Amino acid sequence: MPAGRKTKYTKDMLVKAEHYLLNYADYDHVIPSIVGLTEAIGELSLRTLTSWKAGEVKSIPDEFLLTLEKIEDKQHIVLFNKGLKGEFNAAITKLGLHNHGYSEKQEIESNNKHEHTLKDLDQLSDAELERIAAGRS
């Protein structure tokens, strides 16, 4: 937010944010999100909330910022649990969990300290895979 612009924050926004955290499904949202919160509050954009979350506006109360974090935490839990249960599309779950630090990349070490990702392994012949498994890469 540019300097000199008045903060739009009101105490009513905290009430709406806490309500959204607990009742996001009432807004037909499958998972809670910061962008979804903009709909619940109705007078803020994603850009504004993102700048507040980043600490660009110092006058935003800690309790509101904590509620933003709780919304992201709830999103993480919902994605993880519903993904494991197969209730969410795997590709969408993977995409969403990427925002919470998950990655598809896995490293495998052989005795010779060579690293291979799963994508690399898909492209190898059976003979090459056997060599890697035997530690002769």
C-alpha angles and dihedrals in degrees: 000000000000117000114264097034113122116244111250094208118130130175088245088067091063090052091050092046093051090047090050091050091057099034108031090133088065086069091053090253115147091202130016117252142168090245088051089053089060088063092048094050092039099197103068135071128222088249091057094048091046092052091048091049090050090056095248090134111052097193096068109111119246091235091061091047089049090053089053089054091048090053090054091046091051090050089053093051094046093048093046097046098040090044091054091047091051092241091124130054107265095228093051091045090051091049092050095045090052086072088058096054102272120136134186092218113107126181124216120193125207124199088269092058094246114150124215130181122218088252089056091050092053089061097052127096121244090255091053091048091051090051091051092047090051090050095248099115 
